[in-house]
Amino acid sequence: MIKKIFATTAVLALVLTNASLAPLAATSLEEPTNVKPANYATDVSLNATLEAIVKDSTGAGIKTVDFKKGFTYDFAGSNSISGFQNDSVDNPISVPIQTDATALTNEQKGAIAADDDKTAVTRSSNGFPSQRFEVDVSKDLAASNTIELYWEGKTLASGLANLSAWDFKAGNWVALSQVEGNATGDEIVLSAEIDKERFVKDGKVQAMVHDSGTLTDSRDKDFTMLWFTDTQYYAQDYPEVWTSMTDWMIDEFKKGSYEYAMHTGDLVNEVLDEAQWKVADENLNRMDAANIPYGVLAGNHDVVIDKLNKTYDYTIFKRYAGIDRFKDKPWFGEAMNDENQNHYDLFSFGDHDFIFLYLGFGRDGTAETVEWANKVLEQHADRNAIVGMHENINSVAQYVTAEARTVNREIVVPNENVKMVLSGHHHGANYRVKKLENEDGSNREVLEVLANHQGNLPSDRGQGYLKMLTFDPTNETLNFVSYSPFLDDKDFEQFDPAKESFTAQFDLAEVEAKENPRQIETDYMAVNIYTAQAIGQDKDLKSGDTTSVEWKDLSKNTEYYWYMNITDNVGESKKSEIYQFTTGSTEPVPIPDPDPTPDPDPMPTTPTFPDVTPDKPDWAYEAIERMAGRGIIEGYPDKTFRWKNGIERQHVAIMFTRALPELKKESKPPYKLFNDVSLKHKYFEEIMATQQAGIFEGFENNFRPFGKLTRQEMAKVLVIAFDIEEVGTHKFPDVDKDGWSDPYIDALYAAGITIGSPDGKFNPKADVTRAEFAVFMDRSLEYTEKQ
C-alpha cells in the first residue's frame, strides 16, 4: 500500500505562500481494520454483517460504535459529478471560478474513479495547475447530514497541494487544507467538512485542488504589504471608520493589491471596555474570513499596566488577539508565550522571504525578549527582517524610552538581516535612516518609520489612514503611500507630506530564481455524505475487539454505503471512512426470533451506582441507568451518583457534549472566553462547546461553573440543545406568563418532557437535582430520536 500523508481540517486561511500548515491535534482512536464486508465487495448477503476491529492507541476502552448510513459521490458510480482542469497565470484561489477550463476526459475520470494508483495529471511550467469538481448533492441536504470533500493524490516535491471550496456567500474560494509535496512520492490525503449554508448553492458544491508552489522567477516583481496601527479611537468612538478600512482592505486584497498586513498596536483605547474589543474583534474576524495574512501586537492601551510594580497584564489581549486566533495560520511562526506578547510570522512575496517580528508593549526591552528575539532572528538569518513595535521613535525621530534603545542596541544592531522597524504610539509621521556597521566592516542601513494618524483633538481622531508599502526589487527601493479609505484621501493634512508618502532605499537579501514547475496529480476525488441514519450500535468494547451489527432486509443487487462513529471512554469520537458494497441476488433465510418483544434497553442486574437503586429513587432509576449506559453520566470518583444534589452548570456542559458529541467537534477558536473559566479549566472545551452552540450564554461574562442550574434554566438549555419546537401552553400557576422562561417551559411541556410536580407546580427557581436532570435529558433524547 502506498504511504499517505493526511491533512484533515476545518476551514483555514487563503494561502499564497509555501509555508506548511501546523498539524492538528489527533484523537487516540485508530482507523478501523479488518473491515467486513471489504470495501467495494460484491455479492454480499441481504442480511449483511458489518464488522471491524476498533482500537485506541492508549488502550482505553471503546464506549460505543454507531454504525450509520452514508453515501459517496465519485466518478465510479455517480453522474452527479463533473470535472475540469486549467493552467492559469493567476493563482486560481484568488480569482472567480474559471469557466473557460477544459473538461476532464473519460480516461482522466476513470483514473480518478478509485484509489488504485491510476492518476489524472495537470501540469504547468509557469502558471498554476488546477482541477475543479462540480458535484450535485441536492439529494443529501438534510440538516443532520455532514458533507466532506476528500482528495487523494500527489504534487511535486517543491509543490504545495491545496484543497478549496467556493464560498457562495462571500463570493471567493476558501482554502480548506494543504500539504507540501515530498521527495519520496508519498500520496497526500486532503479532506475537510464544509458548511452547507456557505458552500452549497442550487444543490451544488464547487471544489478545487491546485498546486501553489513558490512563484517561478519573481525576483524582480514588485510586491506590496499594508501597515495600519493605533486604531484605538476607531474602536472607541468611530467604529464606522474601522469598518470602512476593513471593507477596503478586503476589496484590495481580493484584487491582489497587497499580500500581507501588519498592525503595530493599540487595537483599543480602554483595555477594560468590552464594547471596544468587540469592534476590534469584529474587524479582525472579517480579515480572518477574507483569508488576509496579517499579524498584530499589543500597544499600551491593549494591556493592563501596573506602573507601581511595572507589570503588564496581557490577559484581555490574549482573549481577543492571542495565539488561538493565529496558531493555525500557515504564516504564523512561533510566539514567545501563550499570551502572544511577542511572536513572529514567516511570509514570502514570491522569491523574497521575510520574517516579521512583533514585540509587544512593556515587554519589548526585557532580557527574556532580547534572548528570544535574537534566537529567532538568527534561525532565520537568510530572511529579510522587519521588526514591529508599538513605541520606537517619536514625532521628531528620536528614542524616548529605554525599551526602544534596548531593542535597537541588543536586537537591531547585532542582527544584520533587520532592515526596518515600524512603530506607532506617538502622534505623527516621520522616518529616519540609521547607518550601521556590520561585524565584517561592511555597512548597512536600517529604516525606522513612525505612523500614528491621529491629531491631539477628538475631531482629528477618526481619519482612518493606513500605509501601503511597495517594494521594488529591481531598484531596491521601498515606496510608502499614506491613504484613508474613509476619506478617500492621501496624506493626513496635519503631517508633513514628505514624511507621509515617500520613497526610501531597501536592500533586499539576494535571491536566486526558484525553478518550480507545478503539477497536480489526482488519484481519487469524492464528496462523502455522513448521515445520522442509524443502522445499529455496539458498545462497551475493549481496544482491539471486533465490533459488529447486522444490517437486515437489504435489496437485491444494490449498492450500500456505511460508516462507523467510534467513541471511547473519555468521550473522544472519530468517524471512519465511508465503505461501500453491493448485494447479491440471494434472499435472506428468515431466522426465528426467540423473544418477539425483547426489552431494547434491559436494566443491569446490578445498579451502576451504590446510592441509586430500583427502589430509591424509583421514579428516576431507569433513566439514570440508561444515561449511565450511554456514557452520558459517570458519577463521582467514589462511584456514587449523589442524585439528591443540585447539578452543577459545568456538569451539565459535560453531559451535553457526551449526549451530542457533534458539539465538541464543531467547536473551534477563537472563543469568547468567560471571566471565570480559564484555558486550564478541567472542562474548558466542554463549556466552550456549549457556549458556541448557544446553549449557555453566561451572565455578565461569567459562566459560574460550580453554580447550580435552576429548573427554568434547565428548560431553556434542553430546548436549545435538542431543538425542541413543539407548540403548546403549560398549566403551571407558578410560572410568570410574561417571564423569559415561559416559552421554553411551554415547549418542554408540549413535548411531554415535563409534567410538573405532584402539586401541579413547576418550581421554576428551584435547583434541579442530578436525578431530575438525568430524567429530563433521558426524555429529551427519547423525544429527539422519535422525531
C-alpha positions in Angstrom: 0.0 0.0 0.0 1.2 3.5 -0.8 2.2 5.6 2.1 -0.1 8.6 2.5 0.2 11.9 4.3 -3.1 13.1 5.7 -4.3 16.6 6.4 -7.9 16.9 7.7 -9.2 20.3 8.9 -12.0 22.8 9.2 -11.9 26.0 7.1 -8.5 27.6 7.1 -6.9 30.7 5.6 -6.2 31.6 2.0 -2.7 30.5 1.3 -0.3 32.2 -1.1 3.0 31.2 0.5 4.9 28.0 0.6 4.6 27.6 4.4 3.0 24.4 5.7 0.1 24.2 8.0 0.6 23.4 11.6 -0.5 19.8 12.4 -3.9 19.4 14.1 -4.4 17.6 17.3 -5.3 13.9 16.7 -7.6 11.6 18.6 -6.1 8.4 20.1 -8.7 6.3 18.2 -7.2 4.5 15.3 -8.6 3.7 11.9 -10.7 0.6 11.9 -9.1 -2.5 10.5 -10.3 -5.9 9.1 -13.5 -4.2 7.8 -16.1 -6.5 6.5 -17.7 -6.6 4.0 -14.5 -5.4 2.4 -14.7 -2.1 0.7 -16.2 -2.5 -2.8 -17.2 -6.1 -2.0 -19.9 -7.6 -4.3 -22.5 -10.4 -3.9 -23.0 -9.5 -0.3 -25.8 -11.2 1.7 -29.1 -9.4 2.0 -28.7 -9.7 5.8 -25.2 -8.3 5.9 -22.9 -8.4 9.0 -20.9 -5.2 9.3 -17.8 -5.6 11.4 -14.3 -4.2 12.1 -11.6 -4.2 14.7 -11.5 -1.0 16.7 -8.6 0.3 18.7 -7.5 3.1 20.9 -3.7 3.8 20.9 -3.8 4.4 24.6 -5.5 1.1 25.3 -8.6 2.9 26.5 -12.0 1.1 26.1 -14.5 1.9 23.4 -17.8 3.1 24.8 -19.9 3.0 21.6 -19.6 2.2 17.9 -22.5 3.6 16.0 -23.0 2.2 12.5 -24.7 4.7 10.2 -25.6 5.1 6.6 -23.5 7.2 4.3 -23.1 8.0 0.6 -20.3 8.8 -1.8 -20.3 10.8 -5.0 -17.3 9.9 -7.2 -16.6 9.1 -10.8 -17.1 5.4 -10.2 -20.8 5.4 -9.5 -22.3 8.8 -9.9 -23.3 11.0 -12.8 -23.7 13.9 -10.4 -20.0 14.9 -10.5 -18.1 16.6 -13.3 -14.5 17.7 -13.5 -12.4 20.3 -15.3 -8.7 21.2 -15.5 -6.9 24.5 -16.0 -3.4 26.1 -16.2 -3.7 29.8 -15.3 -1.3 32.6 -14.8 -3.2 33.8 -11.8 -3.4 31.7 -8.6 -6.8 30.1 -9.1 -7.8 30.6 -5.5 -7.5 34.4 -5.9 -9.9 34.7 -8.9 -13.5 33.7 -9.6 -14.5 30.2 -10.8 -12.6 29.7 -14.2 -15.4 28.9 -16.5 -13.1 28.5 -19.5 -11.5 25.4 -18.0 -11.2 22.2 -20.1 -13.5 19.3 -19.2 -11.7 16.1 -17.9 -11.5 13.3 -20.5 -13.2 10.0 -19.9 -9.8 8.5 -19.4 -9.0 11.0 -16.7 -12.3 10.5 -15.0 -11.7 6.7 -15.0 -8.3 7.3 -13.4 -9.9 9.4 -10.6 -12.7 7.0 -10.0 -10.9 4.8 -7.5 -7.9 4.7 -5.2 -6.0 2.5 -7.5 -2.7 4.3 -8.3 -4.1 5.4 -11.7 -3.9 9.2 -11.8 -5.0 12.2 -13.8 -2.2 14.8 -14.1 -2.4 18.5 -14.8 1.0 20.2 -15.4 2.2 23.8 -15.7 5.7 25.3 -16.1 4.9 28.9 -15.5 1.4 29.1 -14.0 -0.9 27.3 -11.6 -2.3 23.9 -12.5 -5.8 23.1 -11.0 -8.6 20.6 -11.2 -12.1 21.7 -10.3 -15.0 19.4 -9.4 -18.7 20.3 -9.5 -20.9 18.0 -7.5 -24.7 17.9 -7.2 -25.5 17.0 -3.6 -29.1 18.2 -3.7 -30.5 14.8 -2.6 -28.4 14.9 0.6 -29.0 18.3 2.2 -30.8 17.1 5.3 -29.9 19.2 8.3 -28.2 16.3 10.1 -26.0 15.3 7.2 -22.3 16.2 7.1 -20.7 16.9 3.7 -17.0 16.1 3.4 -14.6 16.8 0.5 -12.0 14.1 0.1 -9.0 14.1 -2.2 -6.0 11.7 -2.7 -3.1 12.5 -5.0 0.4 14.0 -5.3 2.3 17.1 -6.2 6.0 17.7 -6.9 8.5 17.7 -4.0 8.6 21.5 -4.3 4.8 21.8 -4.6 2.0 22.7 -2.3 -1.3 20.8 -2.8 -4.4 22.9 -1.8 -8.0 21.8 -1.4 -10.5 24.6 -1.5 -14.2 25.2 -2.0 -16.2 28.1 -3.4 -18.0 30.2 -0.7 -21.2 31.3 -2.4 -22.0 33.8 0.3 -18.6 35.6 0.3 -18.0 35.1 -3.4 -14.5 33.7 -3.2 -12.5 30.5 -2.8 -11.7 29.4 0.7 -8.7 27.1 1.4 -9.7 24.1 3.4 -6.5 22.1 3.7 -3.0 22.0 2.3 0.1 19.8 2.4 3.6 20.3 0.9 4.9 17.8 -1.6 7.5 15.3 -0.7 10.6 13.8 -2.4 9.5 10.2 -1.7 6.4 10.5 -3.8 4.1 9.6 -1.0 0.4 10.2 -1.6 -1.3 13.1 0.1 -4.8 13.0 1.5 -6.7 16.2 1.9 -10.2 16.3 3.4 -12.5 18.8 5.0 -16.1 19.1 6.2 -18.0 22.1 4.7 -20.9 24.2 5.8 -23.9 23.7 3.6 -25.1 27.3 4.1 -21.8 28.7 2.7 -20.6 26.1 0.2 -23.7 24.7 -1.4 -25.9 26.6 -3.9 -28.7 25.2 -6.0 -27.7 21.9 -4.6 -24.1 22.1 -6.0 -20.6 22.2 -4.5 -17.6 23.6 -6.3 -14.3 22.0 -5.0 -10.9 22.6 -6.4 -7.4 21.2 -5.9 -4.3 23.1 -7.1 -0.6 23.4 -6.7 0.6 26.8 -5.4 4.3 26.1 -5.1 6.8 29.0 -4.9 6.4 31.5 -7.7 8.9 31.0 -10.5 11.5 33.7 -11.1 9.7 36.5 -9.2 13.0 38.2 -8.2 12.2 41.4 -10.0 8.5 41.6 -9.4 7.2 44.4 -7.2 5.2 43.4 -4.1 3.2 45.2 -1.5 2.3 44.9 2.2 -0.1 47.0 4.2 0.5 48.7 7.6 -2.1 50.1 9.9 -1.8 51.0 13.6 -3.3 52.8 16.6 -7.0 52.0 15.8 -7.9 52.8 19.4 -10.2 55.8 18.7 -11.9 53.9 15.9 -12.8 51.2 18.4 -13.9 53.7 21.0 -15.7 56.4 19.0 -15.6 55.8 15.3 -16.4 52.2 14.5 -17.6 53.2 11.1 -14.1 54.3 10.2 -12.6 51.0 11.1 -15.4 49.3 9.1 -14.5 51.4 6.1 -10.8 50.4 6.4 -11.7 46.7 6.7 -14.0 46.9 3.7 -11.2 48.5 1.6 -8.6 46.1 2.8 -10.8 43.1 1.9 -11.5 44.5 -1.6 -7.9 45.4 -2.3 -6.7 42.0 -1.1 -9.1 40.3 -3.4 -7.7 42.5 -6.2 -4.1 41.4 -5.3 -3.1 45.0 -4.4 -1.2 43.7 -1.3 -0.3 40.3 0.2 0.3 40.8 3.9 -0.8 43.3 6.6 0.8 44.4 9.9 -0.8 46.2 12.9 1.6 47.7 15.4 -0.6 48.1 18.5 -3.4 49.9 20.3 -6.3 48.0 18.9 -8.5 49.7 21.6 -8.3 52.8 23.7 -9.6 51.4 27.0 -8.5 47.8 27.7 -11.3 47.1 30.1 -14.1 48.3 27.8 -15.5 45.2 26.2 -17.5 47.2 23.7 -14.3 48.4 22.2 -12.8 44.9 22.0 -16.0 43.8 20.2 -15.3 46.4 17.5 -11.7 45.2 17.2 -12.8 41.5 17.3 -15.4 42.1 14.5 -12.8 43.7 12.2 -10.2 41.0 12.8 -12.8 38.3 12.3 -13.6 39.8 8.9 -10.0 39.8 8.0 -9.8 36.2 9.0 -12.9 35.4 6.9 -11.3 37.1 3.9 -8.2 35.0 4.4 -5.9 38.0 4.7 -2.4 37.1 6.1 -1.7 39.5 8.9 -0.3 39.9 12.5 -0.9 42.2 15.4 0.9 43.2 18.6 -0.2 44.8 21.9 0.1 48.5 22.5 0.0 50.3 25.8 -3.8 50.6 25.6 -4.2 46.9 24.9 -2.8 45.7 28.3 -3.5 46.4 32.0 -0.5 48.3 33.3 0.6 48.5 37.0 3.0 51.4 36.9 4.0 51.0 40.5 5.1 47.4 40.1 6.0 47.7 36.4 3.8 44.8 35.4 1.8 44.3 32.2 -1.2 42.1 32.2 -1.9 40.6 28.7 -5.0 38.5 29.8 -7.6 40.5 27.8 -5.3 41.0 24.7 -4.7 37.2 24.8 -8.5 36.7 24.7 -9.0 38.7 21.5 -5.6 38.6 19.8 -3.8 35.7 21.4 -2.2 32.8 19.7 -5.6 30.9 19.5 -6.5 33.3 16.7 -3.3 32.8 14.8 -1.7 29.4 15.7 -3.3 27.6 12.7 -2.4 30.2 10.2 0.2 29.0 7.7 2.3 32.1 8.1 2.4 32.1 11.9 5.8 31.1 13.1 6.0 31.0 16.9 5.0 33.0 20.0 7.3 33.5 23.0 4.4 32.5 25.2 0.7 31.7 25.0 -0.3 35.4 25.7 1.2 36.3 22.3 3.3 39.1 23.9 5.9 38.5 21.2 5.7 36.4 18.1 6.9 36.2 14.5 5.4 35.5 11.1 7.1 33.9 8.1 5.9 35.1 4.8 7.2 35.1 1.2 6.5 37.5 -1.5 7.4 35.3 -4.5 11.1 34.5 -4.2 11.6 37.1 -1.4 11.4 35.6 2.1 10.5 37.7 5.1 10.3 37.4 8.9 8.0 39.8 10.7 9.0 40.1 14.3 6.3 41.5 16.6 7.4 42.9 20.1 4.5 43.7 22.5 4.4 46.8 24.6 6.1 46.7 28.1 8.0 43.5 27.4 9.9 44.6 24.3 13.1 45.6 26.2 13.2 42.7 28.7 16.1 40.3 28.8 13.7 37.4 28.0 12.5 39.2 24.9 16.1 40.1 23.8 17.2 36.5 24.1 14.1 35.1 22.3 14.3 37.7 19.5 17.9 37.1 18.8 17.3 33.4 18.7 14.6 33.5 16.1 16.4 36.2 14.0 19.5 34.0 13.9 17.4 31.0 13.0 16.0 32.9 10.0 19.1 35.0 9.2 18.5 34.4 5.4 15.2 36.2 5.6 14.6 40.0 5.3 13.5 41.0 8.9 11.0 43.7 9.7 10.5 44.5 13.4 7.2 45.8 14.6 7.0 47.7 17.9 4.3 49.9 19.4 6.7 52.6 20.6 10.1 53.2 18.9 10.8 56.7 17.5 8.7 59.7 18.3 7.5 62.5 16.0 10.9 64.1 15.8 12.5 60.7 15.0 14.2 60.2 18.4 14.1 57.4 21.0 12.3 58.5 24.2 12.2 55.1 26.1 14.8 52.8 27.5 13.0 49.9 25.8 13.4 51.4 22.4 17.1 51.9 23.0 17.5 48.4 24.2 15.8 46.9 21.2 18.0 49.0 18.9 21.2 48.2 20.7 20.6 44.5 21.5 18.3 43.3 18.7 18.5 45.5 15.7 22.3 46.2 15.6 23.6 42.6 16.0 21.2 41.0 13.5 22.2 42.1 10.0 19.0 40.8 8.4 16.9 43.5 10.2 16.1 46.1 7.5 13.3 48.1 9.1 11.5 49.0 12.3 7.8 50.1 12.2 6.0 51.7 15.2 3.1 53.9 16.2 2.1 55.3 19.6 3.4 58.9 19.2 1.1 61.1 17.2 2.8 62.0 13.9 4.5 60.6 10.9 8.3 60.5 10.5 11.2 58.3 9.5 14.9 58.2 9.6 17.7 56.0 8.1 20.3 54.7 10.5 23.7 53.6 9.1 25.2 50.7 11.0 28.5 48.9 10.7 28.4 45.1 10.5 30.9 42.7 12.1 32.8 42.3 8.8 33.2 46.1 8.5 30.6 46.5 5.8 27.8 49.0 6.2 24.0 48.6 6.2 21.0 50.9 6.6 18.0 50.4 8.8 14.8 52.3 8.1 12.8 53.4 11.2 9.3 54.6 10.5 6.6 56.2 12.7 2.9 56.4 11.8 0.0 57.3 14.1 -2.6 59.2 12.0 -4.4 61.0 14.8 -4.4 64.6 15.9 -4.5 65.7 19.5 -8.1 66.9 19.3 -11.1 64.5 19.2 -12.2 65.9 15.8 -8.9 64.6 14.3 -9.1 61.1 15.7 -11.3 59.4 13.2 -9.4 59.9 9.9 -8.7 56.2 9.0 -5.3 56.5 7.4 -3.1 53.5 6.7 0.1 52.9 4.6 0.8 50.8 1.6 4.4 49.7 1.3 5.5 48.7 -2.2 8.9 47.0 -2.6 10.8 47.4 -5.9 13.4 44.6 -6.1 15.0 45.9 -9.3 15.9 49.4 -7.9 15.9 48.1 -4.2 13.5 50.9 -3.1 10.5 50.9 -0.8 7.6 53.3 -1.6 5.3 54.4 1.3 1.8 55.7 0.4 -0.5 57.1 3.1 -4.2 56.7 2.3 -7.6 56.9 4.1 -10.3 54.7 2.7 -12.8 56.5 4.9 -11.9 60.0 3.4 -10.6 58.7 0.1 -7.6 60.9 0.6 -3.9 60.6 0.6 -1.7 62.1 3.4 -3.1 63.4 6.7 -3.1 67.1 6.3 -1.7 67.8 9.8 1.5 65.9 9.0 4.5 66.7 6.7 3.5 65.2 3.3 7.2 64.4 2.7 7.1 62.1 5.8 3.7 60.7 5.0 4.3 59.3 1.5 8.0 58.9 0.5 10.5 56.5 -1.1 13.5 55.0 0.7 16.2 52.6 -0.2 15.6 49.0 0.9 18.4 46.4 0.5 16.6 43.1 -0.1 18.5 39.9 0.5 19.9 38.3 -2.6 17.8 35.5 -4.0 18.0 33.2 -6.9 15.0 32.3 -9.0 13.5 29.1 -7.7 12.8 26.7 -10.6 9.5 25.2 -9.7 7.3 23.7 -12.4 3.9 22.9 -10.8 1.9 19.8 -11.1 -1.3 18.4 -9.5 -1.9 14.7 -9.8 -5.3 13.2 -8.6 -5.7 9.5 -7.7 -9.2 9.8 -6.2 -11.7 12.5 -5.6 -15.0 12.2 -3.8 -17.7 14.0 -1.9 -18.8 12.0 1.1 -22.1 12.3 2.9 -22.3 11.3 6.5 -25.9 10.9 7.6 -27.4 10.5 11.1 -29.4 7.4 9.9 -28.6 4.6 12.3 -28.0 1.0 11.3 -27.1 -0.2 14.8 -24.9 0.2 17.8 -22.3 -1.8 19.6 -20.9 -0.8 23.0 -18.6 -1.5 25.9 -15.7 -2.9 23.9 -12.1 -3.3 24.7 -9.4 -1.8 22.5 -8.7 -4.4 19.8 -12.2 -6.0 20.0 -14.3 -6.8 16.9 -17.4 -4.6 16.7 -20.3 -5.7 14.6 -24.0 -5.2 13.8 -26.4 -6.8 11.3 -28.0 -4.8 8.5 -31.1 -6.7 7.6 -33.6 -6.9 4.8 -31.4 -5.3 2.1 -32.5 -5.1 -1.5 -31.0 -7.3 -4.3 -28.2 -6.1 -6.5 -28.0 -2.7 -4.8 -25.1 -0.5 -3.7 -24.9 0.4 0.0 -22.7 2.8 1.9 -22.0 2.9 5.6 -19.5 4.2 8.2 -18.8 3.9 11.9 -18.7 6.7 14.5 -16.5 5.4 17.3 -16.5 7.0 20.8 -14.0 6.0 23.5 -14.4 6.0 27.3 -13.1 9.6 27.6 -15.6 11.0 25.1 -13.4 11.4 22.1 -15.1 10.5 18.8 -13.8 9.5 15.3 -15.6 8.8 12.1 -14.3 6.1 9.8 -14.2 6.5 6.1 -17.3 5.5 4.2 -17.3 1.9 2.9 -19.5 0.5 0.2 -20.6 -2.9 -1.0 -23.1 -4.4 -3.5 -25.6 -7.0 -2.5 -26.2 -10.2 -4.5 -29.5 -11.8 -5.6 -30.0 -14.4 -2.8 -32.9 -13.9 -0.5 -32.1 -14.0 3.2 -33.1 -17.0 5.2 -35.5 -15.9 7.9 -34.2 -16.6 11.4 -36.9 -17.1 14.1 -36.9 -14.5 16.9 -36.8 -16.4 20.2 -38.2 -13.4 22.0 -40.5 -11.3 19.8 -40.8 -8.5 22.4 -37.3 -8.1 24.0 -36.6 -5.1 26.2 -34.5 -2.8 23.9 -32.6 -1.4 26.9 -32.6 -4.0 29.7 -31.8 -2.7 33.1 -28.5 -4.0 34.6 -28.9 -6.7 37.2 -26.5 -4.7 39.5 -27.1 -0.9 39.8 -24.4 1.2 38.4 -24.2 3.5 41.4 -24.4 2.2 45.0 -26.7 5.1 46.0 -29.2 4.6 43.2 -31.4 1.5 43.4 -34.7 0.4 41.8 -36.5 1.4 45.0 -34.8 4.8 45.6 -35.3 6.9 43.6 -37.7 4.6 41.9 -39.0 7.4 39.6 -35.5 8.1 38.2 -33.8 4.7 38.4 -34.3 3.6 34.8 -33.4 7.0 33.3 -30.2 7.2 35.4 -29.2 3.7 34.3 -29.9 4.4 30.6 -27.9 7.6 30.8 -25.0 5.7 32.5 -25.2 3.0 29.9 -24.8 5.6 27.1 -21.8 7.1 28.8 -23.5 10.4 29.5 -23.2 10.2 33.3 -20.4 8.6 35.2 -20.8 9.7 38.8 -18.2 10.8 41.3 -14.7 9.3 41.9 -16.2 7.3 44.9 -18.6 5.7 42.4 -21.7 7.4 43.8 -24.2 9.5 41.8 -25.4 11.8 44.6 -28.8 12.0 43.0 -30.3 14.4 45.5 -27.7 17.1 45.0 -28.3 20.1 42.7 -26.5 19.7 39.4 -23.5 22.0 38.7 -23.5 24.0 35.5 -20.1 22.6 34.5 -21.5 19.0 34.8 -24.5 20.0 32.6 -22.0 21.1 29.9 -20.2 17.7 30.1 -23.5 15.8 29.8 -24.5 17.8 26.7 -21.2 17.2 24.9 -21.4 13.4 25.7 -25.0 13.2 24.5 -24.3 15.4 21.5 -20.7 14.7 20.5 -21.0 17.0 17.5 -20.9 20.0 19.8 -17.2 19.5 20.6 -16.5 18.5 17.1 -18.0 21.8 15.7 -16.5 24.0 18.4 -13.3 25.9 17.4 -11.4 29.0 18.4 -11.5 32.0 18.6 -13.5 31.6 21.7 -15.4 34.3 23.6 -13.9 33.4 27.0 -15.8 33.6 30.3 -14.1 35.6 33.1 -14.3 32.6 35.4 -13.3 29.8 33.0 -9.6 29.7 32.3 -7.9 27.8 29.5 -6.7 25.4 32.1 -10.2 24.6 33.5 -10.8 20.9 33.5 -13.9 21.2 31.4 -12.8 24.2 29.3 -13.6 22.5 25.9 -17.0 21.3 27.0 -18.0 24.7 28.4 -16.8 26.5 25.2 -18.6 23.9 23.0 -22.0 24.6 24.8 -21.4 28.3 24.6 -20.6 28.3 20.9 -23.7 26.2 20.3 -25.8 28.8 22.0 -26.8 26.6 24.9 -25.1 28.6 27.6 -24.7 32.4 27.4 -23.4 33.2 30.9 -24.2 36.3 33.0 -22.0 39.4 32.9 -19.5 37.3 31.1 -19.3 34.7 33.9 -20.2 31.1 33.5 -20.3 30.1 37.2 -19.1 26.5 36.6 -19.9 25.4 40.2 -23.2 27.2 40.3 -26.4 25.2 40.4 -28.8 25.1 37.5 -32.4 26.1 38.2 -35.4 24.3 36.7 -36.3 27.2 34.5 -32.7 27.4 33.2 -32.9 23.7 32.7 -35.9 24.2 30.4 -34.0 26.7 28.3 -30.9 24.7 27.8 -32.8 21.5 26.9 -35.0 23.2 24.4 -32.0 24.9 22.7 -29.7 21.8 22.8 -32.3 19.4 21.4 -34.1 21.8 19.0 -37.5 21.2 20.7 -40.0 23.2 18.7 -43.3 21.8 20.0 -46.1 24.3 20.3 -48.3 24.3 23.4 -49.2 26.0 26.6 -48.3 24.7 30.1 -50.6 25.0 33.1 -48.2 25.8 35.9 -49.5 28.5 38.1 -46.1 29.5 39.5 -44.5 30.3 36.1 -44.7 34.0 35.0 -46.5 34.1 31.7 -44.5 37.2 30.7 -41.2 35.9 32.0 -38.2 34.9 29.9 -38.5 31.2 30.7 -42.2 30.8 29.8 -41.7 29.9 26.1 -39.1 27.3 27.0 -41.3 25.7 29.6 -44.2 25.7 27.1 -42.1 23.8 24.6 -40.9 21.3 27.2 -44.4 20.7 28.4 -45.8 20.3 24.9 -43.1 17.7 24.1 -44.1 15.7 27.1 -40.7 16.1 28.7 -42.1 17.8 31.9 -45.4 17.4 33.7 -44.6 19.3 36.8 -44.5 18.3 40.5 -47.4 16.4 42.2 -48.9 19.7 43.4 -49.2 20.9 39.8 -46.4 23.4 40.0 -43.1 23.7 38.1 -41.0 25.4 40.8 -39.0 27.4 38.2 -36.4 28.9 40.5 -35.7 25.7 42.5 -32.4 24.0 41.8 -32.8 21.0 39.5 -31.3 17.8 41.1 -28.9 15.5 39.4 -31.6 12.8 39.3 -34.2 15.2 37.8 -31.8 16.4 35.2 -31.0 12.8 34.2 -34.7 12.1 33.8 -35.2 15.3 31.7 -32.3 14.6 29.5 -33.3 11.0 29.0 -36.8 12.1 27.9 -35.3 14.8 25.6 -33.1 12.2 23.9 -36.1 9.8 23.5 -38.2 12.7 22.1 -35.4 13.6 19.6 -34.9 10.0 18.5 -38.7 9.6 17.9 -38.7 12.8 15.8 
